[in-house]
Amino acid sequence: MLHTASDELPERWQHKYRIMDSQWTREKTENRLQDWLETTYFSGPRNNDLSREQIVQFGALLARLLRFEPATRASAQEILHDRFFADEYSDESSPGSSPT
């Protein structure tokens, strides 16, 4: 999880993490979110719904949500205005907006 998050582990959790990490008995692996998304999406029968660029955009969007500090996470409003959703929700057609 530590390698998947897009920010550093807060100082107040460092001590607990070091204790937990020293007691871990399974194999340690580094999983970067973007690598995992691309491997998962493009491995096996290729899915043509999203392009590689869209997968990169989606990874960036998820990274804005997967932050340890809640105050630094993107809000729902910010996520809806992310460029990943630009085609889905333009300002005129965003959910909750009234027709002009």
C-alpha positions in Angstrom: 0.0 0.0 0.0 2.8 2.4 0.9 4.1 2.3 -2.7 0.7 2.6 -4.2 -0.2 5.9 -2.4 0.8 9.1 -4.1 2.1 10.9 -1.0 4.7 10.2 1.7 3.7 8.4 4.8 2.9 11.0 7.5 5.6 11.4 10.1 3.2 10.4 12.9 2.8 7.0 11.3 6.5 6.3 10.5 7.3 4.5 13.8 4.3 2.2 13.6 5.1 1.4 9.9 8.8 0.5 10.8 7.6 -1.9 13.5 5.0 -3.5 11.2 7.5 -3.6 8.3 10.1 -5.4 10.4 7.6 -8.0 11.4 6.4 -8.7 7.9 7.2 -12.3 6.9 5.9 -12.5 3.4 7.8 -11.4 0.2 8.0 -7.7 -0.1 7.1 -6.2 -3.5 6.9 -2.7 -4.8 3.6 -2.0 -6.6 3.3 1.2 -8.4 -0.3 2.1 -9.1 0.3 3.1 -12.7 2.3 -0.1 -13.4 -0.4 -2.2 -11.9 -3.2 -0.4 -13.9 -1.3 -0.8 -17.2 -0.4 -4.5 -16.5 -3.9 -5.3 -15.4 -5.6 -3.5 -18.3 -3.3 -4.4 -21.2 -2.4 -8.0 -20.2 -4.1 -10.9 -21.9 -6.9 -10.1 -24.3 -6.5 -6.4 -24.9 -9.4 -4.3 -24.0 -9.9 -1.5 -26.5 -12.2 0.7 -24.4 -9.4 2.8 -23.1 -6.2 4.0 -24.7 -2.8 4.0 -22.9 -3.1 7.7 -22.5 -6.6 7.3 -20.8 -5.1 4.7 -18.5 -2.4 7.2 -17.5 -5.0 9.8 -16.9 -7.1 7.4 -14.8 -4.0 6.5 -12.8 -3.3 10.2 -12.1 -7.0 10.6 -11.0 -6.7 7.6 -8.6 -3.4 9.0 -7.3 -5.3 12.2 -6.3 -7.6 10.0 -4.2 -5.1 7.6 -2.7 -3.4 9.9 -0.3 -2.7 9.2 3.3 -3.6 12.7 4.5 -7.4 13.1 4.0 -7.0 16.9 3.7 -4.8 16.5 0.7 -7.2 14.2 -1.2 -9.1 15.5 -4.1 -12.8 16.3 -3.4 -15.6 14.7 -5.4 -16.1 18.0 -7.2 -12.4 18.1 -8.1 -12.5 14.6 -9.4 -15.6 15.3 -11.6 -13.7 18.2 -13.1 -10.6 16.1 -13.8 -9.6 15.8 -17.4 -10.3 12.1 -17.4 -14.0 13.0 -17.2 -13.7 15.9 -19.6 -15.6 14.2 -22.4 -18.1 12.6 -20.1 -19.0 15.7 -18.1 -18.5 19.1 -19.7 -19.5 22.2 -17.7 -22.8 22.2 -19.6 -23.7 18.6 -18.9 -22.2 18.0 -15.4 -24.5 16.2 -13.0 -26.8 18.6 -11.2 -26.4 21.4 -13.6 -29.5 22.9 -14.9 -30.1 23.1 -18.7 -29.6 26.5 -20.2 
